[in-house]
Amino acid sequence: GEGAVKKCVTAGFFYHAAKLQKNGSYRTVKNPQTVSIHPSSGLAKELPRWVVYHELVFTTKEYMRQVIEIKPEWLVEIAPHYYKRKEIDDGAGAKMPVGKGKAGL
């Protein structure tokens, strides 16, 4: 299904993971920097909590292009040599902007 495809893409791009922040921007997990979903993306209005992306493009700010929503536990499962559980601990109780971080997988 769709989840299996997303997991395969995650396996190829696990090093390009980013997590939604309270202000609606994203923070890359490794080498932390602030990034955003490109406005042309279908996910730009949905703001899923966790994503992987293909590339960063800098225009007015650093934008992620070719973005998919992922489950954070996939990162530790796929790349335990790269991610530790504490890095991806979702803090599921953390407050998010209203209606954000809830896009369905």
Salt bridges, closest charged atoms under 4 A:
GLU2 OE2 - LYS6 NZ 3.19
GLU77 OE2 - LYS7 NZ 2.59
GLU87 OE2 - LYS30 NZ 2.94
ASP90 OD1 - ARG49 NH1 3.96
